Amino acid sequence: MSDTKERVVPTLIGEWAAIDGLLSRLSPEQWTLPTCLPGWRITDVVAHLIGTEAMLAGDATPDTGVDMKALPHVHNDIAAINEQWVQALRDEPPVAMLARFREVAARRGAQLEQMSQSDFDAPSWTPAGQATYARFMQIRIFDCWMHEQDIRAVVGTPGNEDGHAAEASLEVAAGALGYLVGKRAAAPDGVTVGIELTGPLHRRLTVVVDGRARLVDDTPEPPTAVLRMSSSRYLRLGGGRADGRENVELGGDQVLARRILDNLDFTL
């Protein structure tokens, strides 16, 4: 996805609308169902989404008086901040949570619309290191889309696995492939890795290792190792959701392909 405001903002606002539509169809009982994320129910995932956008809108992080790092599923400072919002909103009823989500999404959408392209080009902290504000918002699309899929997986209503938000999420995940293949999976010089996505987004992602691992358009030679899976599976593995590895087909150098599969998680 281009990092222009004209592409990023409508995609992020559209993703919030998709989450709103999904949440509005949940029963009160479904809000309390556990997700694949340790310690978080659906309502806690929504609390996290509310909290992140509220902080970006300028709201203070609530002080619950709880030592978040003492919780078994909290492993770093960012997770501890996220958990403050989860704990603060833990007892809110679904109707109030949906209202909070709609309010902060509308507020953030208005703020983003008022920003200029220069604002989006400006240097910014992101969860992946220093980049631009546009890059930060692309990562926000990925995070929101992933959590939408977390909720869908719990309630058994698949959807929104293609389109602008999924495309933007795939771009974020693919951008980490050089690091994952070269550093995490320790692929040796001279190898080529192909990741074939079979849909609903169809892609062939190729990484060449020649001094450093880098994503390239393609190569005429067959890859040393191949991984075939759906685009949705690839994104879930990239987001640290480890379920479904048995649905990934490995080809070529099986040892290298397995090592890459085991190191596709790039999230904090």
SERO-4910 file (N, C-alpha, C, O; in steps of 0.05 Angstrom, whole numbers):
BEGIN
 pado doro    nc1    nc2    nc3   cac1   cac2   cac3    cc1    cc2    cc3    oc1    oc2    oc3
  Met    A     17    -24      0      0      0      0     17     25      0     38     26     14
  Ser    A      9     45    -16     23     70    -15     20     82     13      1     78     27
  Asp    A     41     98     21     40    110     47     27    138     47     32    154     65
  Thr    A     12    144     26     -2    169     25    -26    170     43    -39    149     49
  Lys    A    -32    194     53    -55    197     70    -81    188     56    -98    176     68
  Glu    A    -82    193     30   -107    186     15   -112    156     14   -135    147     10
  Arg    A    -91    140     18    -95    111     18    -98    100     46   -114     83     51
  Val    A    -81    110     65    -81     99     92   -106    106    107   -118     88    120
  Val    A   -114    131    107   -137    139    124   -163    125    117   -176    114    135
  Pro    A   -171    124     91   -196    110     85   -195     80     92   -215     69    100
  Thr    A   -172     68     89   -169     40     96   -172     35    126   -185     16    134
  Leu    A   -160     52    142   -162     49    171   -191     55    180   -201     40    197
  Ile    A   -203     76    170   -230     82    177   -249     59    168   -268     52    182
  Gly    A   -244     49    144   -260     26    135   -257      2    152   -276    -13    156
  Glu    A   -233     -3    163   -229    -26    180   -244    -22    206   -256    -41    217
  Trp    A   -244      2    217   -260      7    242   -290      2    236   -304     -8    253
  Ala    A   -299     10    212   -327      5    205   -333    -25    204   -354    -34    212
  Ala    A   -314    -41    194   -317    -70    192   -319    -82    220   -335    -99    225
  Ile    A   -302    -72    238   -302    -82    266   -329    -74    279   -341    -90    293
  Asp    A   -338    -50    275   -363    -40    286   -386    -59    276   -402    -68    293
  Gly    A   -386    -65    251   -408    -82    240   -407   -110    253   -427   -122    259
  Leu    A   -383   -120    257   -380   -147    269   -389   -146    298   -404   -163    307
  Leu    A   -380   -126    313   -388   -124    342   -418   -120    346   -429   -130    365
  Ser    A   -430   -106    328   -458    -99    331   -476   -124    327   -499   -124    335
  Arg    A   -464   -146    316   -479   -171    312   -474   -191    334   -486   -213    334
  Leu    A   -457   -185    353   -451   -204    375   -472   -203    396   -484   -182    403
  Ser    A   -478   -226    408   -496   -228    431   -480   -220    456   -455   -221    456
  Pro    A   -493   -212    478   -478   -205    502   -461   -229    512   -439   -224    522
  Glu    A   -470   -253    508   -455   -276    516   -429   -280    500   -409   -288    510
  Gln    A   -431   -273    474   -407   -276    457   -385   -257    465   -361   -263    461
  Trp    A   -392   -234    476   -371   -215    484   -353   -227    505   -330   -218    508
  Thr    A   -362   -246    520   -346   -257    542   -331   -282    534   -317   -294    550
  Leu    A   -332   -290    508   -318   -314    499   -288   -310    499   -279   -288    491
  Pro    A   -272   -329    507   -243   -326    506   -233   -327    477   -244   -341    460
  Thr    A   -212   -312    472   -199   -312    445   -173   -328    447   -166   -339    467
  Cys    A   -159   -329    424   -133   -343    424   -112   -327    438    -90   -338    442
  Leu    A   -117   -303    446    -97   -286    460    -99   -291    489   -120   -288    501
  Pro    A    -77   -300    502    -78   -307    530    -89   -286    548    -81   -263    548
  Gly    A   -109   -294    564   -121   -276    583   -142   -257    573   -154   -242    588
  Trp    A   -147   -257    546   -165   -238    535   -190   -251    523   -188   -270    508
  Arg    A   -213   -240    532   -239   -247    519   -243   -227    496   -227   -210    491
  Ile    A   -265   -231    482   -272   -212    460   -274   -184    471   -263   -165    458
  Thr    A   -286   -180    494   -289   -153    505   -262   -141    511   -259   -116    510
  Asp    A   -243   -157    519   -216   -147    525   -201   -139    500   -186   -119    500
  Val    A   -205   -154    478   -194   -145    452   -205   -118    444   -190   -101    435
  Val    A   -231   -114    448   -243    -88    441   -232    -67    460   -227    -44    451
  Ala    A   -228    -73    485   -216    -53    504   -188    -45    494   -181    -21    496
  His    A   -173    -64    484   -146    -58    473   -148    -39    449   -133    -19    448
  Leu    A   -167    -44    431   -170    -27    408   -179      1    417   -169     21    406
  Ile    A   -197      2    435   -206     28    446   -183     43    458   -179     67    453
  Gly    A   -168     29    475   -146     42    489   -124     53    471   -115     75    475
  Thr    A   -117     38    451    -96     47    432   -104     72    418    -89     91    417
  Glu    A   -128     72    407   -138     96    393   -142    119    412   -138    142    404
  Ala    A   -151    114    436   -155    135    455   -128    149    462   -127    173    464
  Met    A   -107    132    466    -81    144    472    -71    161    448    -60    182    452
  Leu    A    -75    151    424    -67    166    400    -83    192    397    -74    211    385
  Ala    A   -107    192    408   -124    216    408   -116    235    430   -126    258    431
  Gly    A    -98    227    448    -89    244    469    -99    239    496    -93    253    515
  Asp    A   -115    217    500   -126    210    526   -104    197    543    -86    184    533
  Ala    A   -106    202    569    -87    190    588    -93    161    592   -116    153    592
  Thr    A    -72    145    596    -76    117    603    -87    115    631    -76    127    649
  Pro    A   -108     99    636   -119     97    662   -100     83    682    -85     66    674
  Asp    A   -101     91    706    -85     78    727   -103     60    744   -119     70    759
  Thr    A    -99     35    740   -116     16    755   -105      7    781   -119     -5    798
  Gly    A    -80     14    786    -67      6    811    -58    -23    811    -49    -33    832
  Val    A    -59    -36    788    -51    -64    785    -24    -65    773    -17    -51    754
  Asp    A     -7    -83    783     20    -87    772     16   -106    747     15   -130    750
  Met    A     14    -93    724      8   -108    700     30   -129    693     24   -150    682
  Lys    A     55   -122    699     77   -141    692     77   -166    709     91   -185    704
  Ala    A     60   -166    730     57   -190    746     38   -210    733     37   -233    742
  Leu    A     23   -201    713      5   -219    700     21   -237    681     39   -228    668
  Pro    A     14   -263    680     30   -282    664     31   -277    634     50   -285    621
  His    A     11   -263    623     10   -259    594     22   -231    586     20   -224    563
  Val    A     33   -216    605     44   -190    600     75   -193    600     87   -200    621
  His    A     87   -188    577    116   -194    574    133   -169    568    158   -172    567
  Asn    A    121   -146    564    138   -122    558    122    -97    565     99    -98    573
  Asp    A    135    -74    561    123    -48    570     98    -42    553     78    -32    564
  Ile    A     99    -47    527     75    -41    510     52    -58    519     29    -48    521
  Ala    A     57    -84    525     35   -101    534     24    -91    561      0    -93    566
  Ala    A     41    -81    578     32    -71    604     14    -47    601     -6    -44    615
  Ile    A     20    -29    582      3     -6    577    -24    -15    565    -45     -6    573
  Asn    A    -23    -34    546    -47    -45    535    -65    -57    557    -89    -53    556
  Glu    A    -53    -70    575    -68    -84    596    -81    -64    615   -102    -71    627
  Gln    A    -70    -40    618    -84    -20    635   -112    -14    625   -131    -13    640
  Trp    A   -114    -12    598   -141     -7    587   -159    -31    589   -183    -29    594
  Val    A   -147    -55    585   -163    -79    588   -174    -82    616   -198    -88    619
  Gln    A   -158    -78    636   -167    -80    663   -187    -58    670   -206    -63    685
  Ala    A   -182    -34    660   -199    -11    667   -227    -15    656   -247     -6    667
  Leu    A   -230    -28    633   -255    -31    619   -267    -59    622   -287    -66    609
  Arg    A   -255    -75    639   -262   -104    640   -291   -109    648   -303   -128    638
  Asp    A   -303    -92    664   -330    -97    673   -351    -81    658   -375    -80    666
  Glu    A   -343    -67    637   -362    -51    621   -380    -69    605   -371    -89    594
  Pro    A   -406    -64    605   -425    -81    589   -420    -77    559   -410    -56    551
  Pro    A   -428    -96    543   -423    -94    514   -434    -69    501   -421    -57    484
  Val    A   -458    -60    509   -469    -36    496   -452    -12    501   -449      5    483
  Ala    A   -440    -10    525   -422     12    531   -396     10    516   -385     30    508
  Met    A   -386    -15    513   -361    -19    499   -364    -11    470   -346      1    458
  Leu    A   -386    -19    458   -390    -12    430   -393     18    426   -382     29    407
  Ala    A   -406     31    445   -408     60    444   -381     73    446   -375     93    432
  Arg    A   -364     63    464   -337     74    468   -321     70    442   -307     88    434
  Phe    A   -323     47    430   -308     41    406   -317     61    384   -300     72    370
  Arg    A   -343     64    380   -353     82    360   -344    111    364   -336    125    346
  Glu    A   -344    119    390   -336    147    396   -307    152    390   -300    172    377
  Val    A   -289    133    398   -261    138    394   -253    135    365   -235    148    355
  Ala    A   -267    116    350   -261    113    322   -269    138    307   -255    147    288
  Ala    A   -292    150    314   -301    174    301   -282    197    307   -275    213    289
  Arg    A   -273    199    332   -254    220    339   -227    217    325   -216    237    315
  Arg    A   -217    193    325   -192    188    311   -194    193    281   -176    203    268
  Gly    A   -216    184    269   -220    188    241   -220    218    234   -208    225    214
  Ala    A   -233    234    250   -233    263    245   -205    275    248   -198    292    232
  Gln    A   -190    266    268   -163    276    271   -146    268    247   -131    285    236
  Leu    A   -148    244    237   -132    235    215   -139    251    189   -122    258    173
  Glu    A   -165    256    186   -174    271    162   -162    299    162   -157    310    141
  Gln    A   -158    310    186   -148    338    188   -118    340    184   -108    362    180
  Met    A   -104    318    185    -75    318    182    -68    321    152    -83    314    134
  Ser    A    -44    332    148    -34    336    120    -16    312    112     -8    296    129
  Gln    A     -9    311     87     10    291     78     37    295     91     52    276     97
  Ser    A     44    320     97     69    326    111     69    313    139     89    303    148
  Asp    A     46    314    152     43    301    178     48    271    176     61    259    193
  Phe    A     38    259    155     41    231    151     70    223    143     79    201    149
  Asp    A     84    242    131    112    237    123    131    242    146    155    235    145
  Ala    A    122    254    168    139    262    190    150    237    205    136    217    206
  Pro    A    174    239    216    185    217    232    167    210    255    155    228    267
  Ser    A    165    185    262    148    176    284    158    150    296    169    133    282
  Trp    A    153    147    322    156    121    334    135    103    323    112    111    318
  Thr    A    143     77    319    123     57    313    131     32    329    153     30    339
  Pro    A    113     12    331    120    -13    345    143    -28    331    155    -46    343
  Ala    A    149    -21    306    171    -34    292    196    -16    291    214    -22    275
  Gly    A    197      5    307    220     22    307    213     49    294    191     54    285
  Gln    A    233     67    292    229     93    280    222     91    251    235     76    236
  Ala    A    201    105    242    194    105    214    179    132    210    188    153    218
  Thr    A    156    130    196    140    154    192    112    149    205    105    127    212
  Tyr    A     97    171    207     70    168    219     53    151    200     36    136    210
  Ala    A     57    154    174     42    137    155     47    107    160     29     91    160
  Arg    A     73    101    165     80     73    171     66     64    196     56     41    198
  Phe    A     66     81    216     52     75    242     23     68    236     12     49    247
  Met    A      9     84    220    -19     79    214    -23     54    197    -44     41    200
  Gln    A     -4     47    180     -5     22    166     -4     -2    186    -19    -21    183
  Ile    A     13      1    206     14    -20    227    -12    -20    243    -20    -41    252
  Arg    A    -25      3    247    -50      4    261    -72    -12    244    -88    -26    256
  Ile    A    -71    -10    218    -89    -25    201    -85    -55    206   -104    -70    211
  Phe    A    -59    -63    206    -53    -91    211    -63   -101    238    -76   -122    240
  Asp    A    -58    -85    259    -67    -93    286    -97    -95    287   -108   -114    298
  Cys    A   -111    -75    277   -140    -75    278   -152    -99    262   -170   -113    271
  Trp    A   -141   -103    238   -150   -125    221   -145   -152    235   -163   -170    235
  Met    A   -122   -155    247   -116   -180    261   -135   -185    283   -144   -208    287
  His    A   -142   -165    298   -160   -168    321   -189   -173    311   -204   -188    324
  Glu    A   -196   -161    288   -222   -168    276   -223   -198    270   -243   -211    276
  Gln    A   -201   -209    259   -200   -237    252   -200   -254    277   -211   -276    277
  Asp    A   -187   -245    299   -188   -259    324   -217   -263    334   -225   -285    342
  Ile    A   -232   -242    332   -260   -243    341   -276   -261    322   -292   -277    332
  Arg    A   -272   -258    296   -286   -275    277   -280   -305    282   -298   -322    279
  Ala    A   -255   -311    289   -248   -339    293   -263   -351    317   -271   -374    317
  Val    A   -268   -334    338   -282   -344    362   -311   -349    356   -322   -369    364
  Val    A   -324   -331    342   -353   -333    338   -360   -348    312   -384   -352    306
  Gly    A   -340   -357    297   -345   -373    273   -358   -358    250   -375   -369    236
  Thr    A   -350   -333    246   -361   -317    224   -338   -306    207   -331   -282    210
  Pro    A   -326   -322    190   -304   -312    174   -313   -290    155   -336   -289    148
  Gly    A   -294   -273    147   -300   -251    129   -279   -230    128   -260   -231    145
  Asn    A   -281   -212    109   -262   -190    106   -233   -199    104   -215   -187    114
  Glu    A   -229   -222     90   -202   -232     87   -189   -223     61   -166   -231     55
  Asp    A   -202   -206     46   -189   -192     24   -197   -163     26   -208   -154     46
  Gly    A   -192   -147      5   -199   -119      7   -175   -102     17   -153   -113     22
  His    A   -180    -76     21   -159    -58     27   -144    -63     53   -120    -62     54
  Ala    A   -159    -70     74   -146    -74    100   -129    -99    100   -107   -100    111
  Ala    A   -139   -120     87   -123   -145     85    -99   -140     67    -77   -150     74
  Glu    A   -101   -125     46    -79   -119     29    -57   -103     44    -34   -109     42
  Ala    A    -66    -83     59    -47    -68     75    -34    -85     97    -10    -81    102
  Ser    A    -49   -103    109    -37   -120    129    -17   -139    117      4   -144    129
  Leu    A    -22   -149     93     -3   -166     79     23   -151     73     44   -162     75
  Glu    A     20   -126     65     44   -110     59     61   -107     84     86   -108     83
  Val    A     49   -102    107     63   -100    132     78   -126    139    102   -126    146
  Ala    A     64   -148    136     76   -174    142     99   -181    123    120   -190    131
  Ala    A     94   -176     97    115   -182     77    140   -165     82    162   -174     76
  Gly    A    136   -141     92    159   -124     97    179   -135    117    202   -126    118
  Ala    A    170   -153    134    187   -165    154    201   -190    145    217   -201    160
  Leu    A    196   -199    121    206   -226    112    236   -227    111    248   -248    118
  Gly    A    249   -206    102    278   -207    100    291   -212    127    308   -229    130
  Tyr    A    281   -198    148    291   -203    175    285   -231    185    302   -244    196
  Leu    A    260   -240    180    252   -266    190    268   -289    177    276   -308    191
  Val    A    272   -287    151    286   -308    137    316   -307    143    328   -327    148
  Gly    A    327   -283    141    356   -280    144    366   -282    173    386   -295    178
  Lys    A    352   -269    192    361   -268    219    349   -290    236    362   -306    248
  Arg    A    322   -290    237    308   -309    255    312   -338    246    318   -356    262
  Ala    A    308   -343    219    310   -370    209    339   -377    201    345   -400    194
  Ala    A    357   -357    201    385   -362    194    389   -376    168    405   -395    166
  Ala    A    374   -367    147    378   -379    121    405   -372    110    413   -349    111
  Pro    A    420   -392     99    448   -387     90    448   -372     64    429   -371     49
  Asp    A    472   -360     58    476   -346     33    471   -366      9    477   -389     11
  Gly    A    459   -355    -12    455   -370    -36    428   -383    -39    422   -394    -60
  Val    A    412   -382    -18    385   -395    -20    364   -375    -28    367   -351    -25
  Thr    A    343   -385    -39    319   -370    -46    295   -383    -33    292   -407    -34
  Val    A    278   -366    -21    255   -376     -7    230   -365    -21    228   -341    -26
  Gly    A    211   -383    -27    186   -374    -39    163   -380    -21    160   -402    -11
  Ile    A    146   -360    -16    122   -363     -1     98   -358    -20     94   -336    -29
  Glu    A     84   -379    -26     61   -378    -45     35   -376    -29     28   -395    -14
  Leu    A     21   -354    -33     -5   -350    -19    -27   -357    -39    -29   -346    -61
  Thr    A    -44   -376    -31    -63   -388    -49    -90   -375    -48   -109   -384    -62
  Gly    A    -94   -353    -33   -119   -339    -32   -128   -335     -4   -119   -349     14
  Pro    A   -148   -318      1   -161   -301    -19   -144   -279    -32   -151   -269    -53
  Leu    A   -121   -272    -20   -102   -255    -33    -81   -274    -45    -68   -290    -31
  His    A    -77   -272    -71    -58   -289    -85    -31   -274    -89    -31   -253   -102
  Arg    A    -10   -285    -78     16   -273    -80     38   -294    -82     34   -317    -73
  Arg    A     60   -287    -93     85   -303    -91    106   -284    -79    115   -266    -93
  Leu    A    113   -289    -55    133   -273    -41    160   -287    -43    162   -310    -35
  Thr    A    180   -274    -53    206   -286    -58    228   -271    -42    230   -247    -44
  Val    A    244   -286    -27    266   -275    -11    292   -288    -21    294   -312    -23
  Val    A    311   -271    -28    337   -280    -37    357   -273    -15    356   -251     -4
  Val    A    375   -292     -9    396   -287     11    422   -285     -3    433   -305    -13
  Asp    A    433   -261     -4    459   -257    -17    475   -236     -1    477   -213     -9
  Gly    A    485   -244     22    498   -226     40    478   -216     61    484   -214     84
  Arg    A    453   -210     51    431   -205     69    406   -215     55    405   -217     31
  Ala    A    386   -221     71    361   -231     60    343   -207     52    340   -188     68
  Arg    A    332   -208     28    315   -186     19    293   -196      2    295   -216    -13
  Leu    A    270   -183      3    247   -189    -13    251   -178    -41    259   -155    -45
  Val    A    247   -195    -61    251   -187    -89    225   -193   -104    207   -207    -94
  Asp    A    224   -183   -129    199   -187   -145    196   -217   -152    174   -228   -148
  Asp    A    217   -230   -161    217   -258   -168    244   -266   -179    261   -249   -184
  Thr    A    249   -291   -182    274   -301   -194    267   -323   -214    247   -337   -211
  Pro    A    283   -326   -235    278   -346   -255    283   -374   -245    271   -394   -254
  Glu    A    300   -377   -225    307   -403   -214    286   -413   -194    274   -396   -180
  Pro    A    281   -439   -192    263   -448   -172    274   -443   -144    298   -444   -140
  Pro    A    257   -437   -124    267   -431    -97    278   -455    -84    271   -478    -89
  Thr    A    296   -450    -65    308   -471    -49    288   -484    -31    287   -508    -27
  Ala    A    271   -467    -19    250   -476      0    224   -462     -7    224   -438    -14
  Val    A    202   -476     -4    176   -465    -11    156   -470     11    156   -491     23
  Leu    A    140   -449     17    118   -452     36     92   -444     22     92   -422     10
  Arg    A     71   -461     22     46   -454      9     24   -454     30     21   -473     46
  Met    A      8   -432     30    -13   -430     50    -32   -408     40    -26   -393     22
  Ser    A    -55   -405     54    -73   -383     48    -61   -357     58    -45   -357     76
  Ser    A    -70   -335     46    -60   -309     56    -69   -304     85    -55   -292    100
  Ser    A    -93   -313     92   -103   -310    119    -86   -325    139    -80   -315    160
  Arg    A    -78   -350    131    -60   -366    149    -33   -352    152    -22   -351    174
  Tyr    A    -22   -342    130      4   -328    131      2   -304    150     21   -300    166
  Leu    A    -19   -289    149    -22   -265    166    -25   -273    195    -15   -260    213
  Arg    A    -40   -294    200    -44   -303    228    -18   -313    240    -12   -308    263
  Leu    A     -2   -327    224     24   -336    234     43   -312    238     58   -312    258
  Gly    A     41   -293    220     57   -269    224     50   -253    249     66   -240    261
  Gly    A     24   -255    256     14   -241    280     17   -257    305      6   -250    326
  Gly    A     32   -280    304     36   -296    328     14   -315    335     15   -327    356
  Arg    A     -5   -319    317    -26   -338    321    -16   -365    310    -16   -368    285
  Ala    A     -9   -383    327      6   -407    318    -12   -429    308     -2   -450    300
  Asp    A    -38   -426    310    -56   -448    301    -55   -452    271    -50   -432    256
  Gly    A    -59   -476    262    -62   -481    234    -36   -486    218    -36   -486    194
  Arg    A    -14   -491    232     11   -496    217      9   -522    201     24   -525    181
  Glu    A     -8   -540    210    -12   -565    195    -24   -560    167    -23   -578    150
  Asn    A    -35   -536    163    -47   -530    137    -27   -516    118    -35   -506     97
  Val    A     -2   -515    126     19   -503    109     34   -526     94     43   -545    107
  Glu    A     36   -524     68     50   -543     52     79   -534     49     84   -512     40
  Leu    A     98   -552     55    126   -546     53    138   -560     29    132   -584     24
  Gly    A    156   -546     14    168   -558    -10    198   -551    -11    207   -533      3
  Gly    A    213   -566    -27    241   -561    -29    256   -570     -4    251   -592      6
  Asp    A    274   -554      5    290   -560     29    271   -560     53    265   -538     64
  Gln    A    263   -583     62    243   -585     83    253   -574    110    237   -562    125
  Val    A    278   -578    116    289   -568    141    288   -537    142    280   -526    162
  Leu    A    297   -525    120    297   -496    119    268   -485    119    262   -466    132
  Ala    A    251   -498    103    223   -489    102    210   -491    129    195   -473    137
  Arg    A    215   -512    145    204   -515    171    215   -493    190    200   -483    207
  Arg    A    240   -487    187    252   -467    204    240   -439    199    236   -423    217
  Ile    A    235   -434    174    222   -409    167    193   -408    177    184   -388    189
  Leu    A    179   -430    174    152   -432    184    151   -426    214    133   -413    224
  Asp    A    171   -436    229    171   -433    258    180   -405    266    180   -398    290
  Asn    A    187   -388    246    197   -361    253    183   -339    238    195   -318    232
  Leu    A    158   -344    231    143   -323    216    130   -302    233    121   -282    223
  Asp    A    130   -306    259    118   -286    278    137   -262    280    160   -264    289
  Phe    A    127   -238    273    143   -214    275    131   -193    294    142   -172    296
  Thr    A    109   -200    308     97   -180    325    110   -180    352    123   -199    360
  Leu    A    104   -157    367    116   -154    394    101   -172    413    107   -172    437
***
